[in-house]
């Protein structure tokens, strides 16, 4: 995880050194100015990872506000959709639940290319729960979630983009349950559909 976080920070620090075309800045070198272009996006996301050494399928969505098609801020939500049975004598026969939501921010690099990288960070809150087969919660713990990610984004149209990427989910705060934070912290992958308006950086720019 440390290497991934360091990589995200290094890329962020290097951003001012990129060309104006890369960052979509104005002639004076400003990323945000009086003529800043603001747009929005949103869409569903599907992810996969490992939770307590079991395959986990996560569904959710995210959305935000774009500034000059580079910097974005918004929110996200995600949760397990498949059944994960607890392999523990304490909760034998029960199922694991996990969901989180919070803030979502990132930066789009080389956005005038059809295929370009995106670095992002999700910081949120959530819960790890234990429930029986009827869905009644037996025990629950509140957690903090920090998820740096690296995506490749493809521009299909002015209103649609597709992201495929990898992330590392770092969980902290488990205290009551018979689990460790590391049981829920792991790498994963996701696919995200973005619908919205991405401004003048349309397909004509790439011809």
Residue pairs with C-beta under 8 A, 6 or more apart in sequence:
1 168
1 170
1 185
4 148
4 150
4 168
5 148
7 150
8 119
8 121
8 148
8 150
11 107
11 109
11 119
12 107
12 119
15 23
15 107
15 109
18 109
20 26
20 27
20 29
21 112
22 109
22 110
23 31
23 70
24 31
24 68
24 69
24 70
24 111
24 112
24 201
25 31
25 68
26 33
26 35
31 67
31 68
31 70
31 71
32 67
32 68
32 71
36 67
36 68
37 66
37 67
37 68
37 69
37 199
37 200
38 65
38 66
38 67
39 65
39 66
39 69
39 196
39 197
39 198
39 199
40 63
40 64
40 65
40 66
40 196
40 197
41 63
41 64
41 66
41 72
41 161
41 194
41 195
41 196
41 197
41 198
42 61
42 62
42 63
42 64
42 74
42 194
42 195
42 196
43 61
43 62
43 63
43 192
43 193
43 194
43 195
43 196
44 59
44 60
44 61
44 192
44 193
45 59
45 60
45 61
45 62
45 76
45 78
45 190
45 191
45 192
45 193
46 57
46 58
46 59
46 190
46 191
47 57
47 58
47 59
47 60
47 78
47 167
47 188
47 189
47 190
47 191
48 55
48 56
48 57
48 58
48 188
48 189
48 190
49 56
49 58
49 169
49 186
49 187
49 188
49 189
50 56
50 186
50 187
50 188
51 80
51 84
51 96
51 98
51 183
51 184
51 186
52 84
52 86
52 87
52 96
52 179
52 183
52 184
53 87
53 183
54 84
54 85
54 87
54 96
55 82
56 80
56 82
56 84
56 98
56 188
57 80
57 81
57 82
58 78
58 79
58 80
58 81
58 188
58 190
59 78
59 79
59 81
60 76
60 77
60 78
60 79
60 101
61 76
61 77
61 78
62 74
62 75
62 76
62 77
62 104
62 122
62 192
63 74
63 75
63 76
64 72
64 73
64 74
64 75
64 104
64 105
65 72
65 73
65 74
66 72
66 196
66 198
66 199
69 108
69 111
69 198
69 199
69 201
70 107
70 108
70 111
71 105
71 106
71 107
71 108
72 104
72 105
72 106
72 107
72 108
73 103
73 104
73 105
74 103
74 104
74 105
75 101
75 102
75 103
75 104
76 101
76 102
76 103
76 104
76 122
76 124
77 99
77 100
77 101
78 99
78 100
78 101
79 97
79 98
79 99
79 100
80 96
80 97
80 98
80 99
83 95
84 95
84 96
85 93
85 94
85 95
85 96
86 92
86 93
86 94
86 95
86 96
86 130
88 178
90 178
91 130
91 138
91 139
91 178
93 132
93 133
94 130
94 131
94 132
94 133
94 138
95 130
95 131
95 132
95 133
96 128
96 129
96 130
97 127
97 128
97 129
97 130
97 131
97 137
98 126
98 127
98 128
98 129
98 184
99 126
99 127
100 124
100 125
100 126
100 127
100 143
100 145
101 124
101 125
101 126
102 122
102 123
102 124
102 125
102 126
102 145
103 122
103 123
103 124
104 120
104 121
104 122
105 120
105 121
106 118
106 119
106 120
106 121
106 149
107 118
107 119
107 120
108 116
108 118
108 153
109 116
109 117
109 118
109 119
110 116
110 117
111 155
111 201
112 201
112 205
112 206
113 206
114 154
114 155
114 203
114 206
115 152
115 153
115 154
115 155
116 152
116 153
116 155
117 150
117 151
117 152
117 153
118 150
118 151
118 152
118 153
118 163
118 165
119 148
119 149
119 150
119 151
120 148
120 149
120 150
120 151
121 146
121 147
121 148
121 149
122 145
122 146
122 147
122 149
122 167
123 145
123 146
123 147
124 144
124 145
124 147
125 142
125 143
125 144
125 145
126 142
126 143
126 144
126 145
127 140
127 141
127 142
127 143
128 140
128 141
128 143
128 171
128 174
128 177
128 179
128 184
129 137
129 139
129 140
129 141
130 137
130 138
130 139
130 140
130 177
131 137
131 138
132 138
139 176
139 177
140 176
140 177
141 173
141 174
141 175
141 176
141 177
142 173
143 171
143 172
143 173
143 174
143 181
143 184
144 171
144 172
144 173
145 169
145 170
145 171
146 170
146 172
147 167
147 168
147 169
147 170
148 167
148 168
149 165
149 166
149 167
149 168
149 190
150 165
150 166
150 167
151 163
151 164
151 165
151 192
152 163
152 164
152 165
153 161
153 162
153 163
153 194
154 161
154 162
154 163
155 161
155 198
155 201
155 203
155 206
156 162
157 202
157 203
158 197
158 198
158 199
158 202
158 203
159 195
159 196
159 197
159 198
160 193
160 194
160 195
161 193
161 194
161 198
162 191
162 192
162 193
162 194
163 190
163 191
163 192
163 193
163 194
164 189
164 190
164 191
164 192
165 189
165 190
165 192
166 187
166 188
166 189
166 190
167 187
167 188
167 189
167 190
168 185
168 186
168 187
168 188
169 184
169 185
169 186
169 187
169 188
170 185
171 181
171 184
171 185
172 181
173 181
174 180
174 181
174 183
174 184
